[in-house]
Amino acid sequence: MLVIQMDTFHYHRSKDIIYEAGTNRLCIFACININRSQKKGQVNRRTIIDGPSFLIESDVKTSDPDYLNLPNDDVFYELSQDKYEELLNTAKKDKKSFILYKQEVPID
């Protein structure tokens, strides 16, 4: 029986400032993953393959200004396989660049 598999690659980052116990705390989470869909006959199976992830929690007063300048928001990018592999290597070598990743919009 024919098995059809499709992978989609994703980057996600969430940043927020949380007021806690009288101080402002920076919270950032960044990760990449692969969403794998497989279809075999009438059966559909989905699997999430987690890549590297980083969590930063710190007092705003001592936080990296580059992190503080990120928007307080969730970002979610679909990636090409090449960009996923590039970010996988970046995560191993340069956590800060991985966390600060911003998808470039192609110019038409």
N, C-alpha and C positions, 0 to 999 in steps of 0.2 A: 504494500500500500504506500502511496506517495505521501511524504511528509513535507509540508511547506513551513519554512521558518522565516520569520522576519524580526530583525533587531532594530530597535530605535535607541539612540544614545542621548542622555540628558545631563544637564548641569542644573543644580538648584542651589540658591543661596538665600538665607533669611537673616535679616538684621533688625534688631530692635534695641531701644534703650528702655530699661525697666527700672522704675523707682521702687527700691526695696530697702527697708530698714533704714531710712534716712539718707540713702545714697543712690546715685544713678549708676546702673550697671549696664555695660555693653554686652549684648549677646549676639553672636554670629554663628551660623551653621552653614557650611558649604559642602557639597558632595557631587559626585558623578555616579551614574548607574546606567545599566543596560536593561531595557524592557524587551524581553524575548517572547514572541508569540509563535506558537507552533500549532499547526492544524494537521491532523491525521484523520482522514475520513470525516466523521461527524464530531470528533473530539477536538476542542480548542483548549490549549493550555498556555497560561501566562506565567512567566517567571521574571522576577526582578533580580538582577545580578549587581550587587553593591560594589562600587569602587571605593576609592579613598574618601574619607570624610573628616572634617575638622570642626571642632566646637571651641569657640573662644568666649570666655566669660571673664570680664574684668571691670574694675572701677573706671568710670568714664574719665576721671582725673588722670589716670595713668595709662589710658588706652592709646594705641597708635593713632595719630591723626588721620592717616589714610583710611583706616577702618571707620572712624567716626564720620568721615565725609561720604561714606556710602549712604544711599537713601535707606530710610527705615521702611523696608519693603521686602517682599518675596520676589525673587527673579527665577525664572524657569526658562531654560533654553534647550531646544532640540539641537543636537550636534551631528555633524558628519562623523563617520567612523574615524577619519584622519584627525579631526579636531579632538575627539574623545581620547585617542591615543596620545595626542600632544598634551592634553590636560592630565592624563594619567602620569606621564613623565614629569610634568611640571609639579604635580603633587608630591612626587618623590624628592624633588630637588629644591623647590621653592614654595613653601606653604603660603606665604604672603601673596605671591603672584597668582596662585591658584584661587585664593579667597577673593582677590580683587578682579578676577576675570570678568570681562564685559564683552559680550558678543558684538562683533562689528556688523553693522547693517550694510549689505552690498549696495553700491551706488549704481543706479541704472543708467 
